[in-house]
Amino acid sequence: MRRKIVAGNWKMNGSKDLVSNLVGQVRSELASFDNGVEAVIIPPALFVGDVVEQAGEKLAVGVQNVACWGSGAYTGEVSAAMAKDCGCGFTLVGHSERRQLFGETDEQVAAKVGQALASGLVAVICVGETLEERSAGKAEDVVSLQVRKAVADVGSESWQQVVIAYEPVWAIGTGKTATADDAQAMHAAIRDVLKSLGAPADEISLLYGGSVKADNAAALFAQPDIDGGLIGGASLDANDFVSICRAVPGKS
Ligand code: PGA
């Protein structure tokens, strides 16, 4: 059984007020159903402590980024070990905004994955093609290479801490979503890449991200290789986020 995960990436949004209003509501609504979903809130790092305090057992917490290094003179950075120490179970790595706006390279992504795994976090590795790459018929090649490079140093004992989020860049924050069929095709391709690397691919959760909303989540999550979602904008609204969590097909 693969883990079913719905993670809400707040990006650089939110406030202590949002934490107080949203986390308690999400927490109590999650307690009212049991479809096996693992819900994760990924706020800006400054709010992690507040979210952890209010999250309770059914709600996990993550950070949006970690440093390539363990500790030292890296002003402004936050390490994976610090995130773990503060109660996080997850970190995003290589979100397309990190890659595009901050020049994060595949090598840095791989180093961050290494830090996350060594610190006991689940690394949610984000991959995805641009519109130009998709139009040129290169989407699968681009994504396969991103996956290969990101997991190049993952040891056999750490695969259970790896999650891949496929997020086509053109779908992030645009209201355009990949069709369920296109998303499924890419997820199957990612699983094949993982298989070819000797990973236990059938046990690794693959999430879809990019304009997932309450009204399109069920069709995406019904696909055989889509094990949940990485949610941006819609995770800032408790009702929307909970509806998306409910859309994971499950026991009830
Ligand atoms: P979006 O963002 O749901 O707002 O498109 C997804 C993401 O960037 O993780």
Residues whose N, C-alpha, C, O or C-beta is under 5 A from the ligand:
A	BS01	PGA	N9 A171 I172 G173 T174 G209 G210 S211 V212 L230 I231 G232 G233
